[in-house]
Amino acid sequence: MDKKDSMTPDTIPQSTPVDGTVPAGRKNRRTVVIGVAAVAAVALVAGGVCGYRAYENHRVSMARQACQSAVTDLNKAVKSYEALLGADATTAALKTDATSVRDAKTLDALKQAAGAETPGMVKCDASDKIGLDAAAAKADKTAKGVKAAAKAVESAVKAVESSKLDKTVADADGLYKATEGNVQDEKTREALKQAIAKRDAGAIAKAVKSVNDSKAAKEKADAEAKAKAEQEAQAQAAAEAAAQAQAQQSYSAPRQSYTPSYSGGSTSGGGSGSSVPDFVPSSGGYGVGSANDCDAACRAPIQH
C-alpha cells in the first residue's frame, strides 16, 4: 500500500487544517508582529523628524552666533571710527587753514574722508539660517567699509600734518635767510638752522620766536641809535646856526671913530698966549664942530 494512500485525516498535522484556515494562536502572533513593526516604523519616522529638527536648530543656532559675532565686530569698527573723528589730531587737522599747509589738496582729501556717513546697524533677527547668514554677510561687509573709511581718515590726517610741517620748514628757512645780519644775537639763527634740519616743529617754533625777538631788539637798537644821531645832528646844526647868527650880528653893529688933532701948545717968556683944543672929535660932519672951524682954529696966529 502506498504511503500516500495510508495517510488518514487523523494523521494530517493539525497546523495545516484541511479547510485552509489559520489557527487562532498563529493569527495572534502575526498581529503582534505587525504591530511591533508599525510601532518601529512610527518610531523611526518620529526619530528622523526629531533628528532633522535638532539638526536644523543647531544650524540656525550656529548661524545666529556667527551673525552676532559679525554685528559685534561692526559695532567696534563704528565706535573706533567715531572716536577717530573726534580725536584731537583729526579735529586740529580739520580746522587747519589753507594758508597753513603747503598743499591745500590734503585738506580736501581729509574733508572727503571724514565726511563718510556712519552706516546703520545690522540686526540678527531672522528666524532661519538663510536670513541670519545674509545679516552676517551684510555686517561683515559694512564693517570692512567702516574700517577702510577709518584708514582713509588716518592717512588724510597724516598728510595734512606733513603738509603743515613742510610749510613750517619752508617759512622758517625763509626767515633764516631774510635775517642774515639783521639780528642782535646770531646764535638764534644758528639754533633755527639746526631745528630746520631736524624738521622738529616744536624746536622750529621756539627758534623762530627767538630769531624774531632778536630781530626786533636789533631794530629797536638801530632806531634808537638813529634817533640819537638825528638829535645830535639837529643840536649841532642849531648851535652852528646860532654861532653864525651871532657872528653876523657882531659884524653889522655901528661903530664910532675919533680922529685926534694936535697943534702947538705953549708960549715962551711967560707971555700970554691962547690955546686950541688938543683934539677935535670927528663924526663925519655930524659932530659939534666942522672941518671949517678946525681949519680956522688951526690957522689962528700963535701969540708969543
C-alpha positions as CSV (number, residue, x, y, z in Angstrom):
1,M,0.0,0.0,0.0
2,D,1.1,3.4,-0.9
3,K,2.4,5.7,1.8
4,K,0.2,8.4,0.4
5,D,-2.8,6.2,0.5
6,S,-2.2,5.2,4.1
7,M,-2.5,8.8,5.3
8,T,-5.8,9.5,7.1
9,P,-7.3,12.6,8.4
10,D,-6.1,11.6,11.8
11,T,-2.5,11.5,10.5
12,I,-2.6,15.0,8.9
13,P,-0.8,17.6,11.0
14,Q,-3.0,19.9,13.0
15,S,-1.0,23.0,11.9
16,T,-2.4,22.9,8.4
17,P,-6.1,22.5,8.5
18,V,-7.8,21.0,5.6
19,D,-10.1,23.9,5.1
20,G,-7.1,26.4,4.8
21,T,-7.9,28.5,7.9
22,V,-5.1,29.8,10.2
23,P,-5.2,28.6,13.7
24,A,-6.0,31.2,16.3
25,G,-2.6,31.1,18.0
26,R,-0.7,31.8,14.8
27,K,-3.1,34.6,13.9
28,N,-2.4,36.4,17.2
29,R,1.3,36.1,16.7
30,R,1.1,37.8,13.3
31,T,-0.9,40.7,14.7
32,V,1.7,41.2,17.3
33,V,4.5,41.2,14.7
34,I,2.7,43.7,12.5
35,G,2.0,45.9,15.5
36,V,5.6,45.9,16.5
37,A,6.7,46.7,13.0
38,A,4.3,49.5,12.8
39,V,5.4,50.9,16.1
40,A,9.0,50.6,15.0
41,A,8.2,52.4,11.7
42,V,6.4,55.2,13.5
43,A,9.3,55.4,16.0
44,L,11.8,55.5,13.1
45,V,9.9,58.2,11.3
46,A,9.4,60.2,14.5
47,G,13.1,59.8,15.3
48,G,14.0,61.0,11.9
49,V,11.8,64.1,12.2
50,C,13.2,64.9,15.6
51,G,16.7,64.4,14.4
52,Y,16.2,66.7,11.4
53,R,14.6,69.3,13.6
54,A,17.5,69.1,16.0
55,Y,20.0,69.4,13.2
56,E,18.2,72.4,11.8
57,N,18.0,74.1,15.2
58,H,21.7,73.5,15.5
59,R,22.4,75.1,12.1
60,V,20.2,78.1,13.0
61,S,21.9,78.5,16.3
62,M,25.3,78.5,14.7
63,A,24.2,81.0,12.1
64,R,22.8,83.2,14.8
65,Q,26.1,83.1,16.7
66,A,28.1,84.0,13.5
67,C,25.7,86.9,12.8
68,Q,26.0,88.2,16.3
69,S,29.8,88.0,16.1
70,A,29.8,89.9,12.8
71,V,27.5,92.6,14.3
72,T,29.8,92.9,17.3
73,D,32.8,93.4,15.0
74,L,30.8,96.1,13.2
75,N,29.9,97.9,16.4
76,K,33.5,98.0,17.4
77,A,34.5,99.3,14.0
78,V,31.9,102.1,14.1
79,K,32.9,103.1,17.6
80,S,36.6,103.2,16.6
81,Y,35.7,105.3,13.6
82,E,33.7,107.8,15.6
83,A,36.5,108.1,18.2
84,L,38.9,108.8,15.4
85,L,36.7,111.6,14.0
86,G,36.6,113.2,17.5
87,A,40.3,112.8,18.2
88,D,42.4,115.9,18.8
89,A,44.6,115.3,15.8
90,T,41.7,114.9,13.5
91,T,39.9,118.0,14.9
92,A,43.1,120.1,14.6
93,A,43.6,118.9,11.0
94,L,40.1,119.7,10.0
95,K,40.5,123.2,11.5
96,T,43.7,123.8,9.6
97,D,43.6,126.9,7.3
98,A,44.7,126.5,3.7
99,T,47.5,129.1,4.3
100,S,49.0,126.9,6.9
101,V,49.8,124.0,4.6
102,R,52.0,123.7,1.6
103,D,49.5,121.6,-0.4
104,A,45.8,122.6,0.1
105,K,44.7,119.4,-1.6
106,T,45.4,117.5,1.6
107,L,42.7,119.4,3.3
108,D,40.2,118.5,0.6
109,A,41.1,114.8,0.9
110,L,40.6,114.9,4.7
111,K,37.2,116.6,4.5
112,Q,36.1,114.0,2.0
113,A,37.3,111.1,4.1
114,A,35.8,112.4,7.3
115,G,32.5,113.1,5.6
116,A,31.6,109.5,5.1
117,E,28.2,108.6,6.7
118,T,28.1,106.3,9.6
119,P,26.3,103.1,8.5
120,G,23.2,101.8,10.1
121,M,23.4,98.8,12.5
122,V,22.6,95.3,11.4
123,K,20.2,93.0,13.4
124,C,20.3,89.3,13.7
125,D,16.5,88.9,14.0
126,A,15.9,86.3,11.2
127,S,14.4,83.0,12.2
128,D,16.1,80.8,9.7
129,K,19.7,80.1,8.7
130,I,19.4,81.8,5.3
131,G,18.2,85.1,6.9
132,L,20.9,85.0,9.6
133,D,23.6,84.2,7.0
134,A,22.5,87.2,5.0
135,A,22.6,89.5,8.0
136,A,26.1,88.3,9.0
137,A,27.3,88.9,5.4
138,K,25.9,92.4,5.5
139,A,27.5,93.1,8.9
140,D,30.9,91.9,7.6
141,K,30.7,94.0,4.5
142,T,29.7,97.1,6.4
143,A,32.5,96.6,9.0
144,K,35.1,96.4,6.2
145,G,33.8,99.6,4.7
146,V,33.9,101.4,8.1
147,K,37.5,100.2,8.7
148,A,38.5,101.3,5.2
149,A,37.0,104.8,6.0
150,A,38.9,104.9,9.2
151,K,42.2,104.2,7.5
152,A,41.4,106.9,4.9
153,V,40.9,109.4,7.7
154,E,44.1,108.4,9.4
155,S,46.1,108.8,6.2
156,A,44.4,112.1,5.4
157,V,45.3,113.5,8.9
158,K,48.9,112.4,8.5
159,A,49.0,114.1,5.0
160,V,47.7,117.3,6.5
161,E,50.2,117.2,9.3
162,S,53.1,116.5,6.9
163,S,52.0,119.4,4.7
164,K,51.8,121.7,7.7
165,L,55.3,120.7,8.7
166,D,56.5,121.3,5.1
167,K,55.1,124.8,5.3
168,T,56.6,125.5,8.7
169,V,60.0,124.4,7.5
170,A,59.8,126.5,4.3
171,D,58.7,129.6,6.3
172,A,61.4,129.1,8.9
173,D,64.0,128.7,6.1
174,G,62.8,131.9,4.6
175,L,63.1,133.7,7.9
176,Y,66.6,132.3,8.4
177,K,67.7,133.7,5.0
178,A,66.0,137.0,5.5
179,T,67.5,137.8,8.9
180,E,71.1,137.4,7.9
181,G,72.9,140.4,9.6
182,N,69.6,141.6,10.9
183,V,69.5,140.1,14.4
184,Q,71.1,141.2,17.6
185,D,72.3,137.7,18.5
186,E,73.4,135.5,15.6
187,K,73.2,132.4,17.8
188,T,69.4,132.5,17.5
189,R,69.7,132.0,13.7
190,E,72.1,129.0,14.2
191,A,69.5,127.4,16.5
192,L,66.9,127.9,13.9
193,K,69.1,126.3,11.2
194,Q,69.5,123.2,13.3
195,A,65.8,122.9,14.1
196,I,65.0,123.2,10.3
197,A,67.5,120.4,9.6
198,K,65.7,118.1,12.1
199,R,62.2,119.1,10.9
200,D,61.2,119.5,14.5
201,A,58.1,121.6,14.6
202,G,58.4,122.4,18.3
203,A,62.1,123.3,18.1
204,I,61.3,125.4,15.0
205,A,58.6,127.3,16.7
206,K,60.9,128.1,19.6
207,A,63.8,129.1,17.4
208,V,61.5,131.3,15.2
209,K,60.4,133.2,18.3
210,S,64.0,133.7,19.4
211,V,65.0,135.0,15.9
212,N,62.1,137.4,15.7
213,D,62.8,138.7,19.2
214,S,66.4,139.2,18.3
215,K,65.4,140.9,15.1
216,A,63.1,143.2,16.9
217,A,65.8,144.0,19.5
218,K,68.2,145.0,16.8
219,E,65.6,147.1,15.0
220,K,64.8,148.9,18.3
221,A,68.5,149.5,19.0
222,D,69.1,150.7,15.4
223,A,66.0,153.0,15.7
224,E,67.3,154.4,19.0
225,A,70.8,155.0,17.6
226,K,69.3,156.7,14.5
227,A,67.1,158.9,16.6
228,K,70.1,159.8,18.9
229,A,72.2,160.6,15.8
230,E,69.5,162.8,14.4
231,Q,69.1,164.6,17.6
232,E,72.8,165.2,17.9
233,A,72.9,166.4,14.3
234,Q,70.0,168.7,14.9
235,A,71.6,170.1,18.0
236,Q,74.9,170.7,16.2
237,A,73.1,172.4,13.3
238,A,71.3,174.6,15.8
239,A,74.5,175.5,17.5
240,E,76.2,176.3,14.3
241,A,73.2,178.4,13.2
242,A,73.3,180.3,16.4
243,A,77.0,181.0,16.2
244,Q,76.6,182.2,12.6
245,A,73.8,184.5,13.6
246,Q,75.8,185.9,16.4
247,A,78.8,186.5,14.1
248,Q,76.7,188.3,11.6
249,Q,75.1,190.5,14.3
250,S,78.5,191.5,15.6
251,Y,79.8,192.3,12.1
252,S,76.9,194.6,11.3
253,A,76.8,196.7,14.5
254,P,77.6,200.6,14.0
255,R,80.9,201.8,15.3
256,Q,82.2,205.4,16.1
257,S,85.7,206.6,15.2
258,Y,87.6,209.5,16.7
259,T,90.4,211.5,14.8
260,P,92.6,213.4,17.2
261,S,94.0,216.8,16.1
262,Y,97.1,218.2,17.7
263,S,98.6,221.8,17.5
264,G,101.4,223.7,19.1
265,G,100.5,224.3,22.6
266,S,102.7,226.6,24.7
267,T,104.2,230.2,24.7
268,S,107.5,231.0,26.0
269,G,108.7,234.0,28.1
270,G,105.6,234.0,30.3
271,G,103.7,235.8,27.7
272,S,100.1,235.4,27.3
273,G,99.0,233.1,24.7
274,S,96.0,231.3,23.5
275,S,95.3,227.6,23.4
276,V,93.3,225.4,21.0
277,P,91.7,222.2,21.6
278,D,94.1,219.3,21.8
279,F,91.8,217.2,19.6
280,V,88.6,217.7,17.7
281,P,86.2,214.9,17.5
282,S,85.2,214.0,14.0
283,S,81.8,212.5,13.4
284,G,81.7,212.6,9.7
285,G,80.1,216.1,9.6
286,Y,77.6,215.4,12.2
287,G,79.6,216.4,15.3
288,V,79.8,219.6,17.2
289,G,82.5,221.3,15.1
290,S,83.0,221.2,11.4
291,A,86.0,220.9,9.3
292,N,86.0,224.6,8.5
293,D,86.0,225.5,12.2
294,C,89.0,223.3,12.7
295,D,90.8,225.0,9.8
296,A,90.2,228.5,11.2
297,A,91.4,227.5,14.6
298,C,94.5,225.8,13.1
299,R,95.3,229.0,11.1
300,A,95.0,231.4,14.0
301,P,98.3,233.1,14.7
302,I,100.2,231.8,17.6
303,Q,100.7,234.5,20.2
304,H,104.0,234.8,21.8
